[in-house]
Amino acid sequence: MIELYFWPMACSLASRIALMEAGIDARYHMVHLWTKKVLEDDGDFRDVAPKGAVPVLVLENGERLTESAAVLQYIADLKPELGLAPAPGHPDRYRLQEWLSFIGTEIHKGFLFPTFWYKDDASLVKPRARIGQTLSVPSAHLADREFLVGNRFTVADAHLAWALLLLRAAGIDVAQWPPLAAYLGRIQTRPQVKAAIGTEMQLWKSIAA
Ligand SMILES: N[C@@H](CCC(=O)N[C@@H](CS)C(=O)NCC(=O)O)C(=O)O
């Protein structure tokens, strides 16, 4: 069985959404990102993944795959008939990779990551100043489209929906970009997306309590 190491509401949420949209049963292991402990057995997460970051997908053969862009495409390719990623070689596959890379670098590492890890750092001024410009890109793209790539839900939508959800926690109101707010609302009505977010919100509240 496939396994996913995650932390509630972290970027690994996109992988959970992808697994659930794909209808793949998985075993989930919760990791505390600050202590680097695997909660179920108090094990050292760095023994699982030297990067110390989620998501980590444990494949059926025991190999471990990291990096959201790779993990999300791997999950999508387990069920090619669902179209969670365009077929390898199709021009849209490069569009998918273009978005996964943009979300993972410009939005996640460019803004969300420093906001949560270096809250009091003066260097946060620059990412904050840039985030409007960064988000205007998907906002313009989604003004007349339902999804990021082609005309169906893909794992890039799972990744962007997670990033948009986290914006609020980072003090940014997504309503500033009406196309993004409408898009997030649409994506969140998908039953599997709703269920994945519900599960992780509940876990998050149980830790925070
Ligand atoms: N490039 C990685 C970044 C993964 C990442 O930064 N994950 C965060 C949670 S959203 C994490 O585990 N951070 C813990 C750390 O870096 O120590 C990806 O896209 O998957």
The ligand as a Gaussian input file, in Angstrom:
#p B3LYP/6-31G(d) Opt

LIG

0 1
 N       10.242000      21.507000      -2.432000
 C        9.410000      20.753000      -1.531000
 C        9.164000      21.576000      -0.302000
 C        8.511000      20.794000       0.781000
 C        8.336000      21.636000       2.029000
 O        8.942000      22.696000       2.195000
 N        7.471000      21.153000       2.905000
 C        7.255000      21.860000       4.137000
 C        5.804000      21.807000       4.545000
 S        4.772000      22.734000       3.465000
 C        8.104000      21.191000       5.203000
 O        7.996000      20.008000       5.395000
 N        8.942000      21.965000       5.875000
 C        9.749000      21.484000       6.934000
 C       11.167000      21.925000       6.801000
 O       11.546000      22.423000       5.723000
 O       11.909000      21.757000       7.764000
 C        8.086000      20.363000      -2.196000
 O        7.640000      21.096000      -3.078000
 O        7.533000      19.326000      -1.846000

